[in-house]
Amino acid sequence: MTALSNAPTSSAEPVPAVGFAGLGRMGLPLARRLLQSGIPVVVYNRTQSKAESLVPAGGRWVASPRDLAKSIGKGVTFLMLTDEKAVRTVLFGRGGFARAASEGALVVDLSTIDPEESRANAAKLRERGVHYLDAPVGGSVDAATRGELGLFIGGEAADVSRARPLLERLGRRVDHMGPVGAGTSSKLVNNLLTVGITALSTEALTLADAFHLDRAQILDVLQAGGGRSGMLESKGPSFLARQYPAQFTTALARKDLRLIERAASREGRVLKMTREVRKLYDEAIAQGHADEDFASVLEVALVRGHAATPKPLPASPPPSGPTDGEGPTPN
Ligand SMILES: NC(=O)c1ccc[n+]([C@@H]2O[C@H](COP(=O)([O-])OP(=O)(O)OC[C@H]3O[C@@H](n4cnc5c(N)ncnc54)[C@H](OP(=O)(O)O)[C@@H]3O)[C@@H](O)[C@H]2O)c1
């Protein structure tokens, strides 16, 4: 058996362990899925307590990314971390993975980061003979728990084939999008839509409120028409209850919008609508919604909607004569 075949446990040979760093909202259910499918998983998380629930399921905790690299040897290690700073720390910091990584090991980074960072991390790891895939995910905590994520992969075809048996345990779609950086690029395109559609949905609900429409009914009707969307479906219950338990936080959504704007600007593109969307998320964070689900931008949209209520029109019509040289065109 190769280090990565991870065949079902019916084989007489032991299944090689997989590494997993980052047991937050997404990482924890993903590591658990691997364990539940019979794969031994060595786990690292900065905050140790988050790993505890995996120990009875067979997870083995190590104290640093460096120890993780030592334990996994030439095997596969997943990262599911907040942002590029976290990824850099885990890979290259003191006690980092690269300090003890074996030649031939494969790092699969599931975090959403700048494609430029993916390429830089891949190049640095390559100097040590370590392979790298960027593999950010579409879908949130529920999809991660059920194995229904979509994975956008960037990297060498041979590395994708090597990781595929594991990736297919994590998601229902594994799409190889191109070389390193193509996975994170695809994820940013995806998230421009998910956070943008959510923002526009909150504005639609503000209008529905102004028309005194029943929110539950209009949400139901919208899902039967051309305006239906996956985001409206998944965020509908939050929009109704105006409760926002975090799946994907507003802080992370804003992080992605910033990544999108930065990457677009680097490529010479101007995304004016995205800028407006980002301002909505900025405002949500300024108003204390950073750690709630990003559906909480509804609260900002509702307040903004009221602030925009126009003053009543003047009772008498405005003067009819030309006042500024732009009078009626003579016949
Ligand atoms: N949540 C979603 O619905 C969703 C969906 C798709 C993609 N994503 C992406 O997936 C990634 C993880 O998201 P999440 O929701 O799971 O975030 P999360 O719950 O905040 O978890 C973040 C993880 O990163 C670790 N971390 C942060 N800074 C670190 C550092 N400096 N050194 C070491 N570890 C560090 C955290 O460790 P501690 O536990 O010690 O804080 C935690 O394990 C993000 O890139 C996000 O954009 C999220």
The ligand as an SDF file (V2000), in Angstrom:
LIG
                    3D

 48 52  0  0  0  0  0  0  0  0999 V2000
  -17.1130   28.4140    8.1580 N   0  0  0  0  0  0  0  0  0  0  0  0
  -17.4690   28.2330    6.9110 C   0  0  0  0  0  0  0  0  0  0  0  0
  -18.6500   28.1020    6.5890 O   0  0  0  0  0  0  0  0  0  0  0  0
  -16.4400   28.1750    5.8050 C   0  0  0  0  0  0  0  0  0  0  0  0
  -16.8500   27.7300    4.5400 C   0  0  0  0  0  0  0  0  0  0  0  0
  -15.9190   27.6520    3.5110 C   0  0  0  0  0  0  0  0  0  0  0  0
  -14.6070   28.0400    3.7480 C   0  0  0  0  0  0  0  0  0  0  0  0
  -14.2330   28.4980    4.9800 N   0  0  0  0  0  0  0  0  0  0  0  0
  -12.8280   28.8830    5.1880 C   0  0  0  0  0  0  0  0  0  0  0  0
  -12.2370   27.8610    5.9780 O   0  0  0  0  0  0  0  0  0  0  0  0
  -11.2360   28.4320    6.8400 C   0  0  0  0  0  0  0  0  0  0  0  0
  -11.5650   28.0840    8.2880 C   0  0  0  0  0  0  0  0  0  0  0  0
  -12.8310   28.6170    8.6030 O   0  0  0  0  0  0  0  0  0  0  0  0
  -13.5790   28.2360    9.9730 P   0  0  0  0  0  0  0  0  0  0  0  0
  -14.9620   28.7460    9.8360 O   0  0  0  0  0  0  0  0  0  0  0  0
  -13.3390   26.8300   10.3270 O   0  0  0  0  0  0  0  0  0  0  0  0
  -12.7870   29.2010   10.9760 O   0  0  0  0  0  0  0  0  0  0  0  0
  -12.6380   29.0850   12.5570 P   0  0  0  0  0  0  0  0  0  0  0  0
  -13.7460   28.3190   13.1670 O   0  0  0  0  0  0  0  0  0  0  0  0
  -12.3650   30.4530   13.0420 O   0  0  0  0  0  0  0  0  0  0  0  0
  -11.2930   28.2080   12.7280 O   0  0  0  0  0  0  0  0  0  0  0  0
  -10.0380   28.7370   12.3910 C   0  0  0  0  0  0  0  0  0  0  0  0
   -8.9430   27.7570   12.7270 C   0  0  0  0  0  0  0  0  0  0  0  0
   -7.6680   28.3940   12.4510 O   0  0  0  0  0  0  0  0  0  0  0  0
   -6.8540   28.3090   13.6210 C   0  0  0  0  0  0  0  0  0  0  0  0
   -5.9300   29.4540   13.6750 N   0  0  0  0  0  0  0  0  0  0  0  0
   -6.2290   30.7680   13.4980 C   0  0  0  0  0  0  0  0  0  0  0  0
   -5.1170   31.5270   13.6230 N   0  0  0  0  0  0  0  0  0  0  0  0
   -4.0920   30.6650   13.8920 C   0  0  0  0  0  0  0  0  0  0  0  0
   -2.7110   30.8330   14.1080 C   0  0  0  0  0  0  0  0  0  0  0  0
   -2.1440   32.0430   14.0700 N   0  0  0  0  0  0  0  0  0  0  0  0
   -1.9700   29.7390   14.3510 N   0  0  0  0  0  0  0  0  0  0  0  0
   -2.5240   28.5080   14.3900 C   0  0  0  0  0  0  0  0  0  0  0  0
   -3.8410   28.2780   14.1780 N   0  0  0  0  0  0  0  0  0  0  0  0
   -4.6230   29.3450   13.9280 C   0  0  0  0  0  0  0  0  0  0  0  0
   -7.8390   28.3100   14.7650 C   0  0  0  0  0  0  0  0  0  0  0  0
   -7.2000   27.8330   15.9450 O   0  0  0  0  0  0  0  0  0  0  0  0
   -7.8640   28.1270   17.3900 P   0  0  0  0  0  0  0  0  0  0  0  0
   -8.9150   27.0930   17.5550 O   0  0  0  0  0  0  0  0  0  0  0  0
   -6.7370   27.9920   18.3270 O   0  0  0  0  0  0  0  0  0  0  0  0
   -8.4180   29.5250   17.3320 O   0  0  0  0  0  0  0  0  0  0  0  0
   -8.8980   27.3610   14.2060 C   0  0  0  0  0  0  0  0  0  0  0  0
   -8.4880   26.0210   14.2940 O   0  0  0  0  0  0  0  0  0  0  0  0
  -11.2370   29.9390    6.5370 C   0  0  0  0  0  0  0  0  0  0  0  0
  -10.2170   30.2250    5.6110 O   0  0  0  0  0  0  0  0  0  0  0  0
  -12.6010   30.1750    5.9270 C   0  0  0  0  0  0  0  0  0  0  0  0
  -12.6270   31.3090    5.0900 O   0  0  0  0  0  0  0  0  0  0  0  0
  -15.1240   28.5610    6.0210 C   0  0  0  0  0  0  0  0  0  0  0  0
  1  2  1  0
  2  3  2  0
  2  4  1  0
  4  5  1  0
  4 48  2  0
  5  6  2  0
  6  7  1  0
  7  8  2  0
  8  9  1  0
  8 48  1  0
  9 10  1  0
  9 46  1  0
 10 11  1  0
 11 12  1  0
 11 44  1  0
 12 13  1  0
 13 14  1  0
 14 15  2  0
 14 16  1  0
 14 17  1  0
 17 18  1  0
 18 19  2  0
 18 20  1  0
 18 21  1  0
 21 22  1  0
 22 23  1  0
 23 24  1  0
 23 42  1  0
 24 25  1  0
 25 26  1  0
 25 36  1  0
 26 27  1  0
 26 35  1  0
 27 28  2  0
 28 29  1  0
 29 30  1  0
 29 35  2  0
 30 31  1  0
 30 32  2  0
 32 33  1  0
 33 34  2  0
 34 35  1  0
 36 37  1  0
 36 42  1  0
 37 38  1  0
 38 39  2  0
 38 40  1  0
 38 41  1  0
 42 43  1  0
 44 45  1  0
 44 46  1  0
 46 47  1  0
M  CHG  2   8   1  16  -1
M  END
$$$$
